Amino acid sequence: MDATAATTSSEARTARRRRRPRPVPSALAGLLLLAGCAGDAPSALNPAGSGASRVAGLWWLLFWISVAVFVEVMALLTWALVFRRGDVRIRHGQPLRFVTVAGAGLPFVILVAVYGVGLRDLAALGDAPGPEALTVEVTGHKWWWEVRYPGASGATANEIHIPVGERVKVRLRTDDVLHSFWVPQLMPKTDLIAGETRETWLRAERAGSYRGQCAEYCGTQHAHMAFMVIAQPRAGFDAWLARLNAPARQPTTEAEHRGQQAFVQGTCAACHTVRGTDAQGRVGPDLSSVGSRWSIGAGAVPNDAGHLGGWIANSQTVKPGNAMPPQPVYAAQLPDLIAYLRSLE
């Protein structure tokens, strides 16, 4: 009876061991699953511009050098453990020659080559566009981006439009703390230093939208300080820039008319601009084209009617700590205000 019980207990332990998850395979499986979670997140290894292509090329060079070194070390270790096991006879001078070549000479050649490639890429990235290039002025605020084009009367927020295939000069400054301007698929990051004007450039090889992000921790809502670079053919860009100089779209429905009146006569006009109206505030973003923007609050929430209403009523529930206080908007006015703002494209 005791022998039977012992056998049963042993079989149960064996079954539990078999069912117990293996830590290493489980970890590898988890990493493979997480690898698919990036979605549409921007990656410097998926370049769409000449600046990011240089960064990606340097990264892959270092990666394959690392792989080659790893394979060599593993091969030498296998050779030492398997084929040379028990043979400790070493000819005079052999260790010194091996250490000199493998431990000093080869790394020296690799480091010099990588350093040379890095200097070449740094020089190319630092080669600013000529004076005839299009210039965009970007100012970092807590926590949004103000975008202006010299000669244009209007401004936009958290969106930068550029023509495809052209190098565009970007002048950067901060209105408060340190920020960092980074578009992974187009260019390495450039830090914004208080009291200084920094410069970088962007060039997109194909049309599309490329997400950028503040890459320097700047406070509570640092994660919600994103922007979008929109690259479009030259004709489309010129048409968009012309609209930036024109008055905002006029209301066409009764609801939009009532919403415009509520906007201009309420507290919104004290901080925001809508071109062609009496709203000329400069504290917050220019809202002349807010209806067509990719997000609300620099990537905080999608730009739809529901989120827009929540933002107007009390943006602190959406993006705590931002500079916009809760607004005294009557419930009956809110649908009209939403209709008006969504019509501004």
C-alpha positions in Angstrom: 0.0 0.0 0.0 2.8 2.4 0.9 4.7 1.5 -2.3 1.6 2.2 -4.3 1.1 5.6 -2.6 4.8 6.5 -3.2 4.5 5.6 -6.8 1.4 7.7 -7.2 3.0 10.7 -5.5 6.1 10.3 -7.7 4.0 10.3 -10.8 2.1 13.4 -9.6 5.3 15.2 -9.1 6.6 14.2 -12.5 3.3 15.4 -14.1 3.6 18.8 -12.3 7.1 19.2 -13.5 6.0 18.5 -17.0 3.2 21.0 -16.8 5.4 23.7 -15.2 6.2 26.4 -17.7 9.8 26.6 -18.9 11.1 30.1 -18.0 13.4 30.6 -21.0 11.0 29.4 -23.7 8.1 31.3 -22.0 10.2 34.5 -22.0 11.2 34.1 -25.6 7.6 33.5 -26.6 6.6 36.6 -24.7 9.2 38.7 -26.5 7.9 37.5 -29.8 4.4 38.4 -28.9 5.5 41.9 -27.7 7.4 42.4 -30.9 4.1 42.8 -32.7 2.8 45.5 -30.3 4.5 48.4 -32.0 1.7 48.9 -34.4 2.2 52.1 -36.3 4.7 53.6 -33.8 7.4 55.5 -35.6 10.8 53.7 -35.8 14.2 55.1 -36.7 14.8 51.7 -38.4 12.0 52.5 -40.9 13.4 55.7 -42.4 11.5 57.9 -44.8 14.1 60.6 -45.2 17.8 61.0 -45.9 18.6 62.1 -42.4 17.0 59.1 -40.7 18.5 56.8 -43.4 22.0 57.7 -42.2 21.1 56.9 -38.6 19.5 53.6 -39.6 22.6 52.7 -41.8 24.9 53.4 -38.8 22.7 51.3 -36.5 22.7 48.3 -38.8 26.5 48.6 -39.3 27.0 48.4 -35.5 24.5 45.6 -35.2 26.1 43.4 -37.8 29.6 44.1 -36.3 28.2 43.0 -32.9 26.8 39.9 -34.5 30.1 39.0 -36.1 32.0 39.5 -32.9 29.5 37.5 -30.9 29.7 34.6 -33.4 33.5 34.7 -33.4 33.6 34.6 -29.6 31.2 31.7 -29.4 33.1 29.8 -32.0 36.4 30.3 -30.1 34.7 29.3 -26.9 33.3 26.1 -28.5 36.7 25.3 -30.0 38.3 25.7 -26.6 35.8 23.7 -24.7 35.2 20.9 -27.2 38.2 20.4 -29.5 41.0 21.7 -27.2 39.7 20.2 -24.0 42.5 18.7 -21.9 45.3 20.0 -24.2 47.1 22.7 -22.2 50.3 22.7 -24.2 50.9 26.2 -25.6 53.8 27.1 -27.8 56.1 29.9 -26.6 54.8 33.4 -27.7 51.4 32.0 -29.0 49.2 33.7 -26.3 50.9 37.1 -26.8 50.4 37.0 -30.6 46.8 35.9 -30.2 46.0 38.7 -27.6 47.7 41.3 -29.7 45.8 40.4 -32.9 42.4 39.4 -31.5 42.3 41.6 -28.4 43.9 44.8 -29.7 44.5 44.9 -33.5 41.0 43.8 -34.6 39.0 46.0 -32.2 41.3 49.0 -33.2 40.5 48.5 -36.9 36.7 48.1 -36.2 36.6 51.2 -34.0 38.5 53.4 -36.4 36.2 52.3 -39.3 33.0 53.0 -37.3 34.4 56.3 -36.1 35.1 57.3 -39.7 31.6 56.3 -40.8 30.1 58.2 -37.8 32.1 61.4 -38.7 30.9 61.2 -42.3 27.2 60.9 -41.2 27.6 63.7 -38.6 28.9 66.0 -41.3 26.0 65.1 -43.6 23.4 65.6 -40.9 24.9 69.0 -39.9 25.0 70.3 -43.5 22.1 72.8 -43.3 20.0 73.7 -46.3 20.8 76.8 -48.2 19.3 80.2 -47.6 16.7 79.6 -50.4 15.2 76.6 -48.5 11.7 76.8 -47.0 11.9 77.7 -43.3 9.6 76.6 -40.5 9.7 78.1 -37.0 8.7 75.7 -34.2 8.3 76.8 -30.6 7.9 74.3 -27.8 5.4 75.0 -25.0 4.2 72.9 -22.1 2.8 70.8 -23.7 2.3 71.6 -27.4 4.1 72.8 -30.5 3.5 76.2 -32.2 4.3 76.1 -35.9 4.8 79.3 -38.0 5.9 79.9 -41.5 7.8 83.2 -42.2 5.6 85.5 -44.3 2.4 83.7 -43.4 -0.1 85.5 -41.2 -1.5 82.3 -39.6 -0.1 79.6 -37.5 -0.9 76.0 -36.7 -0.3 73.7 -33.8 1.2 70.2 -33.5 1.4 69.8 -37.3 4.2 70.6 -39.7 3.5 70.6 -43.4 6.5 70.1 -45.8 6.8 69.5 -49.5 8.1 66.0 -50.5 11.6 65.7 -51.7 12.8 69.1 -50.4 15.1 69.9 -47.5 13.2 72.2 -45.1 15.0 74.2 -42.5 13.5 74.1 -39.0 14.2 76.8 -36.5 13.6 75.6 -32.9 13.2 77.4 -29.6 11.4 76.8 -26.3 9.1 79.2 -24.5 9.6 77.6 -21.1 11.6 74.4 -20.1 13.9 72.1 -22.2 12.2 70.2 -24.9 13.5 68.0 -27.7 12.3 67.8 -31.3 12.4 64.3 -32.8 10.9 62.8 -35.9 12.3 59.2 -35.8 11.6 58.4 -39.5 13.0 61.7 -40.8 15.8 63.1 -38.6 17.6 62.6 -35.3 16.5 64.6 -32.3 17.5 68.2 -31.6 17.3 69.7 -28.1 15.6 73.0 -27.5 17.6 75.1 -25.0 16.0 78.1 -23.2 17.3 81.4 -24.6 18.8 79.7 -27.8 17.6 79.2 -31.3 18.6 75.8 -32.6 18.3 74.5 -36.2 17.7 71.2 -37.9 16.2 70.1 -41.2 13.7 67.7 -42.5 13.4 65.9 -45.8 10.8 63.3 -46.6 11.4 61.0 -49.6 7.7 60.0 -49.9 4.4 61.5 -49.1 2.8 60.6 -45.8 2.4 61.5 -42.1 5.3 61.0 -39.8 4.8 61.2 -36.0 7.2 63.3 -33.9 7.6 63.5 -30.2 9.3 65.6 -27.5 12.2 63.4 -26.5 13.3 65.4 -23.4 11.3 65.0 -20.2 9.6 68.3 -19.7 7.0 67.6 -17.0 3.7 65.9 -16.2 2.4 65.7 -19.8 5.7 65.0 -21.6 4.2 61.9 -23.1 1.4 64.0 -24.6 3.6 66.4 -26.5 3.5 64.8 -29.9 3.2 66.3 -33.4 2.8 65.2 -37.0 4.9 66.0 -40.0 2.8 65.9 -43.1 4.7 65.5 -46.3 2.8 66.3 -49.5 3.5 67.1 -53.1 4.6 70.7 -53.8 1.3 71.7 -55.3 -0.7 70.4 -52.3 1.7 72.1 -49.9 1.4 75.4 -51.7 -2.4 75.2 -51.5 -2.2 74.4 -47.8 0.2 77.4 -47.2 -2.2 79.7 -49.0 -5.0 78.6 -46.7 -2.7 79.4 -43.8 -2.8 83.0 -45.0 -6.5 83.2 -45.6 -9.3 83.8 -43.1 -10.8 80.8 -41.4 -13.8 79.1 -43.0 -17.0 81.0 -42.4 -20.1 79.3 -40.7 -22.7 77.9 -43.1 -25.3 76.6 -40.7 -27.3 78.1 -37.9 -25.5 75.9 -35.3 -22.1 77.0 -36.6 -23.2 80.7 -36.5 -24.3 80.3 -32.9 -21.0 78.5 -32.1 -18.9 81.2 -33.6 -20.8 83.8 -31.6 -20.2 81.8 -28.4 -16.5 81.4 -29.2 -15.9 85.1 -29.9 -18.0 86.5 -27.1 -16.9 83.9 -24.5 -13.6 83.2 -22.8 -12.1 81.2 -25.7 -11.2 84.4 -27.6 -9.0 85.6 -24.8 -6.5 82.8 -25.5 -7.1 81.5 -29.0 -7.0 83.0 -32.5 -9.4 82.3 -35.3 -8.4 84.3 -38.4 -11.0 86.6 -39.8 -12.8 87.0 -36.4 -12.3 89.1 -33.3 -10.7 86.2 -31.6 -7.0 87.1 -31.6 -5.6 85.5 -28.4 -2.0 84.3 -28.5 -1.8 82.3 -25.3 -3.0 79.0 -26.7 -2.9 77.5 -30.2 -4.4 79.1 -33.3 -7.7 77.3 -33.9 -8.3 78.5 -37.5 -8.0 74.9 -38.8 -8.6 72.9 -35.7 -11.3 70.7 -37.3 -8.8 69.0 -39.6 -6.0 68.4 -37.1 -4.9 64.9 -36.4 -5.5 65.0 -32.6 -6.6 67.1 -29.6 -4.0 68.1 -27.0 -0.9 67.2 -29.0 -1.7 63.5 -29.2 -3.7 63.3 -26.0 -7.0 62.1 -27.6 -8.5 61.7 -31.1 -10.0 64.7 -32.8 -13.7 63.8 -32.8 -16.9 65.5 -31.4 -17.0 63.6 -28.2 -13.4 64.3 -27.1 -13.6 67.9 -28.3 -16.6 68.5 -26.1 -14.8 67.0 -23.1 -11.8 69.1 -23.9 -13.8 72.3 -24.1 -15.8 71.7 -20.9 -12.8 70.7 -18.8 -9.5 69.8 -20.5 -7.9 69.0 -17.1 -9.8 65.7 -17.1 -8.2 64.8 -20.4 -4.7 66.2 -20.0 -4.1 67.2 -16.4 -1.8 70.1 -15.8 -2.2 71.8 -19.2 -2.6 75.6 -19.3 -6.3 75.6 -20.2 -8.7 76.0 -17.2 -12.2 74.6 -17.2 -14.5 76.7 -19.4 -17.8 78.2 -18.2 -19.8 77.0 -21.2 -23.5 76.4 -20.9 -24.7 72.9 -21.8 -27.0 74.4 -24.5 -24.1 76.2 -26.2 -21.7 73.2 -26.2 -23.1 71.4 -29.3 -23.0 74.6 -31.3 -19.4 75.4 -30.2 -18.4 71.8 -31.2 -20.1 72.2 -34.6 -18.3 75.5 -35.2 -14.8 74.3 -34.3 -15.2 71.0 -36.3 -16.1 73.1 -39.3 -12.7 75.0 -39.2 -10.7 73.0 -41.7 
